[in-house]
Amino acid sequence: MSELSFNATIYLQTTDISKKTWHFLDLPTDISAEIKELTKDVKKKGRKSVKVEVRIWFATWQTSIFPSTETKYILPVKKSVREELKIWEGSEVLVWMKVLL
């Protein structure tokens, strides 16, 4: 799969169990559908997450995306990346992403 790109806005979400706050980006529905199709035959060992390589501006890292609904994935943005890029809740960013099979 070639590199995917999309614009997204960072938002906060607090977990019910730990009360920790996480920063996420929503993947567009069409890109989520493309990823689901690409990975439908890949064994994920009971997990529904998908490993990806992500680039926002000059920061590149590997992480996983997670299904949030039947039609979309969400991408966590770790603190070290947010601090390096000086982005926070409400920041709109251009994301480049590659699925790692």
C-alpha positions, 0 to 999 in steps of 0.5 A: 500500500502506498502512503496515505495522507489526510488532514485531521484535528487532534482531540482529547478523550478520557478513559472511563477506567483509568481517567487518563487523557489521550490525544487522538486523530480520526482517520477519514471514513474512506481511508479507514475502509481502505485499511480494513479491506487491506487487512481483512485477511491478516491475522491480528492475534485477537486484536483489531489494531493495525500497525502503522508508520506515521509522519506529521511534519518532520516527526515519524514514528510507529504506532497502531491505529484502533477501531473506534466505530464500525466505520473509522479508526483512530490514531493516538498521538503520543506526548513526545510527538505533540511536544516536539511539534508543539501541537495540542488539542484543536491543532489541525495537522496533515498526516502521512501514514503507511500500513505495516503488514 
